[in-house]
Amino acid sequence: MIKNIKKHFWHYSVYAIIFGGGLLLILLNRHDNNLQALLIVMIAMLYFIWSMVHHYVHHRLHYKVVIEYILIVILGTLLSLFLFR
C-alpha cells in the first residue's frame, strides 16, 4: 500500500485537496443548506473527473471503471446529502 501511495503521490494529493477543501467549505457554510448541497455535488463531480484522469493516465480507463465510479459518486453524494441535511 505504501509503495502505491509513493508511486501515485500527486494523484492522492489532489484527492486530499478535493476532500479536505470540500469538507472545510461545507463546515464553514453550515448555516446554508443549499450551498452545502451544491458543494457536495461539486466535490463529487471533481472526484469523478480526477478519477477518470487518473485512470486515463495509467491506461486503465474502461467502461466498467467509469460505471463503478458513477455508482460510487451517486451513493456518496446521496449519503452526504442525507448526513449534512
Helices and strands as residue ranges (DSSP letters): H 2-7, H 9-28, H 33-57, H 63-83
